[in-house]
Amino acid sequence: MNRDIDVGLIRTFLAVAENGGMTRAAQILNLTQGAVSQQIKRLETYFGKRLFDRRQKQMRLTPDGEKLVASANRLLALNDEVLHLMRQPEFTGEILLGVPPDIVRPFMPPILKRFNREYPNIRVTLISDSTPVLLERLKKKEIDLTLTTESIKGDPEELLLTDALVWIGAINGEASHRQPLPVALGLESCGFRASAVEALNGAGLEWLSICQVGSIEPVIATLEADMAIAPYMSQVVPDTLSTIDPAIGLPPLPRYYINLRLPGRGSSVIVRELAQQIRAGFALRYPPP
């Protein structure tokens, strides 16, 4: 029996496991969906075990598949580390990456995981704060690059995603029907605050501000407790909350943009590489129409 595991099959297995299906995995790996399916079958034949339950629309790992994930990640990480050691320049150091708190978890883990595999000697430190604060820190060269949530559309090299602001609240909640309307807006520096206040005042609604904090966790907890509603980007609404039907009379909110901002000049090669991987990660998840 062949004792050598095909690392390419492992890479395909993890792509399917991490993305919940073959279509997204095929896009990430730049393969056809048929090729991905064949590679998964080859790996299952090699181990003599079913790795995915195909009876549902979203492919789920079997117990054997779940058992393989941790070891597969280690195997792939070691493979990529060896390739990096032998082929890539010896990049070392730290990158300070700014990301607004409401988009850190929905977008960054797969991008950072891939970057860490390719550049294990680069430490990426996340600086999470509101967009105005991050832009000021970028201007002062206190961070190397930053994602932003802005009402201003960035240049083609900067624009990562266009999204609509929506009102969100507790699932089957009652906060949106109360008078005055309780709204969680965060601190003065919160990127969505000005747009929400303008929309509420323009509609002539009586409202009051709840949970004026900078961290996203207390805001989410306030919404889950059905104490208030809040403006949020539609692509990143947490699973524990829901979008409020605009038919109840809440004012519409404008579109917002996730941009990637770098200093005008002076970025290092490895910072530009991280920027490119961020662009690629967004493009794979949200391909242009």
C-alpha positions as CSV (number, residue, x, y, z in Angstrom):
1,M,0.0,0.0,0.0
2,N,1.2,3.5,-0.8
3,R,2.3,5.1,2.5
4,D,2.7,8.7,1.0
5,I,-0.3,11.0,1.5
6,D,-1.0,13.3,-1.4
7,V,-0.8,16.8,0.2
8,G,-2.9,18.2,-2.7
9,L,-5.8,16.0,-1.7
10,I,-5.4,17.2,1.9
11,R,-5.5,20.8,0.7
12,T,-8.7,20.1,-1.2
13,F,-10.3,18.3,1.8
14,L,-9.6,21.3,4.0
15,A,-11.0,23.8,1.5
16,V,-14.2,21.9,1.3
17,A,-14.4,21.5,5.1
18,E,-13.7,25.1,5.7
19,N,-16.2,26.4,3.1
20,G,-19.0,23.9,3.5
21,G,-19.2,22.8,-0.1
22,M,-17.4,22.0,-3.3
23,T,-18.4,25.1,-5.2
24,R,-16.7,27.6,-3.0
25,A,-13.7,25.3,-2.6
26,A,-13.3,25.0,-6.3
27,Q,-13.2,28.8,-6.6
28,I,-10.6,29.1,-3.9
29,L,-8.4,26.3,-5.4
30,N,-9.0,27.5,-9.0
31,L,-10.3,24.0,-10.0
32,T,-13.5,22.8,-11.5
33,Q,-16.2,21.4,-9.2
34,G,-15.8,18.0,-10.8
35,A,-12.0,18.0,-10.1
36,V,-12.7,18.8,-6.5
37,S,-15.3,16.0,-6.2
38,Q,-12.8,13.5,-7.8
39,Q,-10.0,14.5,-5.4
40,I,-12.3,14.0,-2.4
41,K,-13.3,10.6,-3.7
42,R,-9.6,9.7,-4.1
43,L,-8.8,10.7,-0.5
44,E,-11.8,8.7,0.8
45,T,-10.7,5.7,-1.2
46,Y,-7.1,6.1,0.1
47,F,-8.3,6.1,3.7
48,G,-11.2,3.7,3.1
49,K,-13.5,6.1,5.0
50,R,-16.3,8.5,4.2
51,L,-15.1,12.0,5.1
52,F,-18.3,14.0,4.2
53,D,-22.0,13.4,4.5
54,R,-23.4,14.3,1.1
55,R,-27.1,13.9,1.9
56,Q,-27.6,17.6,2.8
57,K,-27.2,20.7,0.6
58,Q,-24.2,21.8,2.7
59,M,-21.6,19.1,3.0
60,R,-21.0,18.2,6.6
61,L,-18.0,16.3,8.0
62,T,-18.5,12.7,9.1
63,P,-16.9,11.7,12.5
64,D,-13.9,10.4,10.5
65,G,-13.7,13.7,8.6
66,E,-13.8,15.7,11.9
67,K,-11.0,13.5,13.2
68,L,-8.9,14.2,10.1
69,V,-9.2,18.1,10.2
70,A,-6.7,18.8,13.0
71,S,-4.0,16.5,11.6
72,A,-4.7,17.7,8.1
73,N,-4.1,21.3,9.2
74,R,-0.8,20.3,10.8
75,L,0.3,18.4,7.7
76,L,-0.6,21.2,5.4
77,A,1.1,23.8,7.6
78,L,4.3,21.7,7.7
79,N,4.2,21.3,3.9
80,D,3.8,25.0,3.4
81,E,6.5,25.8,5.9
82,V,9.0,23.6,4.1
83,L,8.0,25.3,0.7
84,H,8.4,28.7,2.3
85,L,11.7,27.8,3.8
86,M,13.2,26.6,0.5
87,R,11.6,28.9,-2.0
88,Q,10.6,32.2,-0.3
89,P,12.7,35.1,0.9
90,E,13.2,35.0,4.7
91,F,10.5,37.5,5.8
92,T,10.4,38.2,9.5
93,G,8.8,40.8,11.7
94,E,5.4,42.2,12.6
95,I,2.5,43.8,10.7
96,L,0.1,46.0,12.5
97,L,-3.3,45.5,10.8
98,G,-6.3,47.7,11.7
99,V,-9.8,46.2,11.4
100,P,-13.1,47.7,12.6
101,P,-14.6,45.4,15.4
102,D,-17.8,44.5,13.5
103,I,-15.9,42.9,10.5
104,V,-13.0,41.2,12.2
105,R,-14.6,37.9,12.9
106,P,-16.8,37.6,9.7
107,F,-14.0,38.3,7.3
108,M,-10.5,37.9,8.7
109,P,-9.9,34.4,10.0
110,P,-9.6,32.5,6.7
111,I,-7.4,35.3,5.2
112,L,-5.1,35.4,8.2
113,K,-4.9,31.7,8.4
114,R,-3.8,31.4,4.8
115,F,-1.2,34.2,5.2
116,N,0.2,32.6,8.4
117,R,0.7,29.3,6.5
118,E,2.7,31.1,3.8
119,Y,4.6,33.4,6.1
120,P,4.9,31.8,9.5
121,N,7.7,34.1,10.6
122,I,5.5,37.2,10.2
123,R,3.4,38.1,13.2
124,V,0.2,39.9,12.3
125,T,-1.2,41.9,15.2
126,L,-4.8,43.1,14.9
127,I,-5.7,46.6,16.0
128,S,-9.5,46.8,16.3
129,D,-11.1,50.2,16.6
130,S,-13.5,52.5,14.8
131,T,-12.7,53.6,11.3
132,P,-11.9,57.2,12.1
133,V,-9.5,56.1,14.8
134,L,-7.8,53.6,12.5
135,L,-7.4,56.1,9.7
136,E,-5.8,58.6,12.1
137,R,-3.4,55.9,13.3
138,L,-2.6,55.0,9.7
139,K,-1.8,58.6,9.0
140,K,0.5,58.7,12.0
141,K,2.2,55.5,10.9
142,E,1.1,53.7,14.0
143,I,-0.3,50.9,11.9
144,D,0.8,49.5,8.6
145,L,-2.6,49.1,6.8
146,T,-6.2,49.1,7.7
147,L,-9.7,47.9,6.6
148,T,-12.4,50.5,7.0
149,T,-16.2,50.7,6.9
150,E,-17.0,54.0,5.2
151,S,-19.7,55.9,3.4
152,I,-17.1,56.8,0.8
153,K,-16.3,54.4,-1.9
154,G,-12.6,53.7,-2.3
155,D,-10.6,53.5,-5.5
156,P,-10.7,50.1,-7.4
157,E,-7.5,49.0,-5.6
158,E,-9.1,49.9,-2.2
159,L,-12.7,48.8,-2.5
160,L,-13.3,45.3,-1.1
161,L,-17.0,45.2,-0.7
162,T,-20.1,47.3,-1.2
163,D,-23.0,46.6,1.2
164,A,-26.2,48.1,2.5
165,L,-26.8,49.2,6.0
166,V,-29.8,47.6,7.5
167,W,-31.6,47.7,10.9
168,I,-31.1,44.6,13.0
169,G,-32.4,43.4,16.3
170,A,-33.4,40.3,18.3
171,I,-35.0,37.4,16.4
172,N,-38.7,38.0,16.7
173,G,-37.9,41.0,18.9
174,E,-40.2,43.8,20.0
175,A,-37.7,46.7,20.4
176,S,-38.4,48.0,16.9
177,H,-42.0,48.6,17.9
178,R,-41.3,50.6,21.0
179,Q,-41.7,54.4,21.4
180,P,-39.4,56.1,21.7
181,L,-37.4,53.8,19.5
182,P,-34.3,52.4,21.4
183,V,-31.2,52.4,19.2
184,A,-27.7,51.1,20.0
185,L,-25.3,53.5,18.2
186,G,-22.0,53.0,19.9
187,L,-19.6,55.9,20.6
188,E,-19.4,59.2,18.7
189,S,-16.6,57.6,16.5
190,C,-18.8,54.7,15.4
191,G,-18.8,54.6,11.6
192,F,-22.6,54.0,11.3
193,R,-23.7,56.5,13.9
194,A,-24.0,59.6,11.8
195,S,-25.9,57.8,9.0
196,A,-28.3,56.3,11.5
197,V,-28.9,59.6,13.3
198,E,-29.5,61.5,10.1
199,A,-32.0,58.8,8.9
200,L,-33.9,58.8,12.2
201,N,-34.1,62.6,12.5
202,G,-35.0,62.9,8.8
203,A,-37.9,60.6,9.3
204,G,-39.1,62.6,12.3
205,L,-38.9,59.5,14.7
206,E,-38.7,59.9,18.4
207,W,-35.7,57.8,19.5
208,L,-33.2,57.3,22.4
209,S,-29.6,56.1,22.4
210,I,-28.8,52.9,24.2
211,C,-25.4,51.2,24.9
212,Q,-22.9,54.0,24.0
213,V,-19.8,51.9,24.0
214,G,-16.9,51.3,21.6
215,S,-16.8,47.5,21.9
216,I,-19.1,45.4,19.6
217,E,-19.8,42.7,22.2
218,P,-22.0,44.9,24.6
219,V,-23.9,46.2,21.5
220,I,-24.6,42.6,20.3
221,A,-25.7,41.6,23.8
222,T,-28.0,44.6,24.0
223,L,-29.6,43.6,20.7
224,E,-29.9,39.9,21.7
225,A,-31.7,41.0,24.9
226,D,-34.2,42.8,22.7
227,M,-33.3,46.1,24.4
228,A,-32.6,48.0,21.2
229,I,-32.1,47.9,17.5
230,A,-28.9,49.0,15.6
231,P,-27.6,49.8,12.1
232,Y,-25.4,47.0,10.7
233,M,-23.9,45.9,7.4
234,S,-26.2,43.3,5.8
235,Q,-23.4,40.9,4.9
236,V,-22.2,40.4,8.5
237,V,-25.4,40.2,10.6
238,P,-24.7,37.7,13.4
239,D,-26.6,34.4,13.4
240,T,-28.2,35.3,16.8
241,L,-29.8,38.4,15.3
242,S,-32.1,39.2,12.4
243,T,-32.7,42.0,9.9
244,I,-35.8,44.0,10.7
245,D,-38.4,44.2,7.9
246,P,-38.4,47.8,6.5
247,A,-42.1,47.6,6.1
248,I,-42.7,48.5,9.7
249,G,-41.6,52.1,8.9
250,L,-38.0,52.3,9.9
251,P,-36.1,54.8,7.7
252,P,-33.8,53.4,5.0
253,L,-30.1,53.5,5.5
254,P,-27.3,54.3,2.9
255,R,-24.8,51.9,1.4
256,Y,-21.5,51.5,3.0
257,Y,-18.1,50.3,1.7
258,I,-15.4,48.1,3.1
259,N,-12.1,49.7,1.9
260,L,-8.5,48.7,2.3
261,R,-6.3,51.7,3.1
262,L,-2.5,51.8,2.9
263,P,-0.1,54.7,3.4
264,G,0.5,56.8,0.3
265,R,4.0,55.4,0.1
266,G,6.6,53.5,2.1
267,S,4.8,50.1,2.6
268,S,7.1,47.1,2.8
269,V,7.0,44.2,0.4
270,I,5.4,41.9,3.0
271,V,2.7,44.5,3.9
272,R,1.8,44.8,0.3
273,E,1.7,41.0,0.1
274,L,-0.8,40.9,3.0
275,A,-2.9,43.6,1.3
276,Q,-3.0,41.5,-1.9
277,Q,-4.1,38.4,0.1
278,I,-6.8,40.5,1.7
279,R,-8.1,41.6,-1.7
280,A,-7.9,38.0,-3.0
281,G,-9.8,36.7,0.0
282,F,-12.7,39.2,-0.5
283,A,-12.8,38.6,-4.2
284,L,-13.2,34.9,-3.7
285,R,-16.0,35.3,-1.2
286,Y,-17.7,38.1,-3.0
287,P,-16.8,37.9,-6.7
288,P,-17.7,41.0,-8.8
289,P,-21.0,40.8,-10.7
